[in-house]
Amino acid sequence: MAVLAAIPALVAAPSSAQQTHLLVVAGIGGGAAYTERFLEWGTALRSAAIERYGVPAEQAVLLSEDPEMSEAATGESRRDDVEAHLAALAGRVQPADRVLVVLIGHGSFRDGQASFNLPGPDLSAAEWKALLDALPTERVALVNTASASGPFATELSAPGRVVITATASGNERNETRFGQYFAAAWVDGEADLDKNGSTSLLEAFQYARRETERFYSDENRLLTEHAMLEDDGDGEGTREPTLDTPDGAVAATFTLGLPGARAAVTAEGAPSPIPATSDTVLVRLYGERADLEARVAELRRMQGSLDPDTYEQELEALLVELALKNREIRAREGGE
């Protein structure tokens, strides 16, 4: 199909070969309370990735200001350590892999340059871009939950890349709460808005933005952080992304763990942890489902530029294929 053939970016490599790599960097706190808070949020995110989404522990790395404060921390969050870890990652990541980098801490914006604050020398947005550009995969996401993080969306923008920032500009310099709720989004099923047993970056963003706004409202405080998501490569973030906005389609296909895998969802809507599987056929089927879901999301993003009849025909064909794939997976899993 002509339209579907024009959507190669999200399905360029077999999902069955994909691995997920998570790097959480808890920056300098500037005080004991912040150091503990950033480490707590980072630990919660890493633990959820391993225990709930099946990311191998060696592929879920937490760097912190003081690694001795937590057994979950695997190294220091100094500039040299961050650069060394990402360089090593660039040497082993495969083109089909996905990489999620999450920055938790404080940020700064001086002379038109945004940076993430680390113990010792900081790393600027331009330097983070160079580190990410060295990764041999387009399936990369960076989430900067720090203050003054807005310019990261413009600086790091690239095809197929998701960039999330806690603020809309470098001038929002107050401490942020977005990181707390972004980490919490992965801990239980509350952020799984479509209740399909998996949480995407888009859902985690929507959840964290909503809960951040609720925090300020409950505290009767003026909202001083406005989170943004950028994933269409134009360098301009969106405040309320959905599958129907320019930004959101790529983030909707980015999940932790095995792409296409799902947790079993109870009648009450509570998902259980996603189980690991050694069934190579099931892994292949999960990957094929993830590819189909990515194509559906991309087609929906392109709706405004397509002939309505063509769009409906292509969407129907993909949804039928996806339904058949889900039936094949249920049969393999021993379901109906």
N, C-alpha and C positions, 0 to 999 in steps of 0.2 A: 504494500500500500504506500502511495506516494508520501502522504503526510507522516505516517509512522516511520518511513525510511528516513525522514528528515529529523528524527529525534534520536541521534546516536549517542549524545554526550553522557546520558545517564546509564546507558546500557552497553558501554564500549567493551566490557570484559565480563566473563562469566561470574556471576555472583557466588557460585559454589566455591570459588577459590578465595573469596574475600576473608580477610582477617580484620578485626577491629583493634586499634591501638589507641589507648587513652593516656594523655599526659596532663596531670593537674599540677599547676604551679601556684603554691601559696606564697605570696610575696611578703615583703617586710611589713610587720605590723606597726612599728613605731611605738609600741606599748604592749604590755603583757596581755591586756584584754583583747586587743585586735589580733595579736599573734595567735592566741588560743581560738578565737572566733574563726579566723581564716583556716586554721588547721582542722577545726571541727567540720566546717563545711566541705573542705577537700576530702577529708576522711570519709564522710557520709557518701559523697559522690563515688569515690573509688570502691567502697564496700558494696554499694548498690550495683556498680558495673560488674563486679565479680560474682556476688551472691545472687543477684536477681536476673542479670542479663547474660551471665555465662562468659564474660570476658576473662581469658586466662590471667592469673595474677601477675605473671611476668610481663603482660602487655598492658597492665594498668599501673602506671607509675605516678607516685605522688612525691613532689619535691617541696620541701618546706624550709622555713627560716631556721628551725631547730629540729632536725630529724629525731633527736633523742626524746622529744616530747610525745612521740607516737610510734608504735610498731608499724603502723601503716605507711609511714614515710620511708621512702627508699633512697633519699639523697637530699642534698641541700639545694635551695632555690637560688643559688648565686648564678650570675651571668655565665661563667665558664661551664658550670654544671648543666645549665639549660641548653647551651649551645652544643655541648658534648653529647647530651642525650638525643637531641634532634639530629645531629650529624650521624650518630649510630643508627637512628631510626631510618634515616634516608638510605642507609646501606642495606637495610633488610626489608623495607616496605615494598610490596609488589604493586603493580599498576591497578589491580582490582581491589586493593585494600582500602580501608577508610581510617582516617586519623582524626581524632578529636582532641584539641588542646583547650584547656580551660584555665583561665587566669583569675585568681581570687586574691584581692588585696586592694592596694591604693594605686592611683594613677596620677599623672601630672601632665600639664600642658603649658609649655613655655616656648616663646618665639615661634609659634606655629607648629610645634612638634609635640605629639603625644607620646608618652612613655608609660611603661608598667614598672612600678617601683619594686626593686629587688634588694636584698642585702648586698651592699656594695654598688657597683655601677649598674644603672638601669638598662633596659632594652627598649629602644624606641619602636614605634609602629613600623618604620621603614626597615629596621633590623629584623623584626618579627616576620615581615614580608619575605625578606631574603631567606630566612630559615625555612619558611613554609614552601617557598618556590623550589627549594632543593629537594623536596619530597617527590618521589617518582609516581605520584598519583594525583588525580584531580579531585578525589573524594576526600577533601580536607575541610574541617570546620574549626574555627577559633572563636571561643566565647570569652570576651573580656568583661568581667563583672565589676571592674574597678571604676572609680571616679574618673572624670575627664577622658573616658574611653571612646567617645563618639568618633573621633577622627580615624580610628582603626578601621571602621567600615569602608571609608574611602580609600585608605592606603592599602589595605590588604585585599580588596576586591579582585576576584579572578573568576574565570569561567568554571562552573561546577563547585565553587567554594562557598561555604556558608560562614558569614561573619556576624556575630551577635555582640552588641555592646550594651552596657548598662545605662549609658547616657547618650543623648542625641548630639552632644557637642563637647568640645574640650573645655567649655566654660562652666559645665556642671561639675563643680569641684568638691561638693560635699560628699561625705561618706555615703556609700550605697548599700542597699539591702537586697538588691537583685540577686547577688550570689547565693544568699541564704536560700531563697526560694527556687533558684535554678537547681541547686543541689537537691533540695527536697522533692523536686519534680520527679526524680528518678527512684526515690525510696519506696513509694507505694503506688497504687494505681490511680491516684487522683488526677494526675496529669494526662492519663490515657483517655482523652476526650471522646474518641470514637469507640472506646471499649472493645478494641480488637486484640487486646492482649499484648500490645507493644507500644512504647512511647517514642515518638519522633522528636527531633530537635524543634520542629515547629510547635508541637504540643507542649514541650518543655518551656519554650519561650512564652507561649500564650499563658501558661499557668504561672510562670514566674512574674510576668508583667502584671497579671491580674492580682496576684497575692501581694506584690510590692505596693500597688495602688491601695489595696485594702489596708496594709500596714499603716500607710500615711494617713488614711482616712480615720482609722481607729484611734490613732495617736493625735488626731486633730492637728496635723502638721501639713504644711505646704509641700506638695510633691516636687522634689528637687532632682529627680532622676527620671529620664524618659527613654526606656530601652528601645533599641532598634535592631532590625534583622535585615541583612543584605545577602541575597543569594542569586541574583540574576546578572551579576557582573558589571553593573552600571555604576557602582560606587555610591549609590544613594540608598540608604536604608529606609525601611518601612516601619511605621509605629505599630500598626495593627495588621500584620500579614496573615493571609489566608491562602487557600488553594486558588482563589480567584484574583489575587493581587499580583503585581509584577514580581514581588518577592514572596517566597513561601513554598514554591513547588519543590525545589531541591531539598530544603530543610525537612519537608514532609516525608522524604524518602530516606533520611539519615537517622538510623537507629543504633543503639548499642547492641553488641553481641552479634550473633549470626544473622545476617540479613534475611528477612522473610520469616524468621522463627517467631512463634507466638506463645504466650503463656496461656494456660488453660484458665478460662474465665468462669467463675461460679455464677449461679443464678442471681446473686446479689451484686454482680459486676466487679468482684474483687479478683484480680489476676494473681496466680501463683507464680513463683520464679520460673523463668524459661529454662527448661531442662537441657542439659548438654546431650548430644546424640552422636553415636559413632556410625549411624546408619548413613552410608554414603549416598544412597538413593534419596533419602529424606533430605539430606543436606542439599543435594542438587535441586530437588523440588522446591525447597525453601528459597533457594537462590533464584529460581525461575519465577517464583511468585513475587519476589522483591523487584525483579526487573520489570514485570508486568505492572506492578504498582507504580514504579517510577515512570513508566511510559504513560500511564493514565494521568498522573500528576502533571507531567510535562504537556500532554495534550490539552488538559484543562487550562493550563497557563496560556496556551497559544490560542484559546478559543476566539478571542477578539479579532485575530488576524485571519481566521479561516471562514470559508463559506459555511453557513449554518447547517446545510444538509450534509456537507462533507464531514463537519465536526461530529454531528450526531451519528453518522454511519461509522466513523472511525472509533468513536467512544463506545458504541454498542458492541463492535467487534472485539475491542479490548476487554470490556466487562464480561462478555461471554467467555472469552479465553481465560480470564481470571477466575470466574466461577468454576470452570472445568478444572483448573489447576487446584483450587481449594478442595474440590471434591476428591481429586487424586491424592492430595495430602492427607485428608481425613481418612481415606481408605488405607493409606500406608501406616498411619498412626494407630489404626485399629478402631477408628470411629465408624460413623455411618457411611 
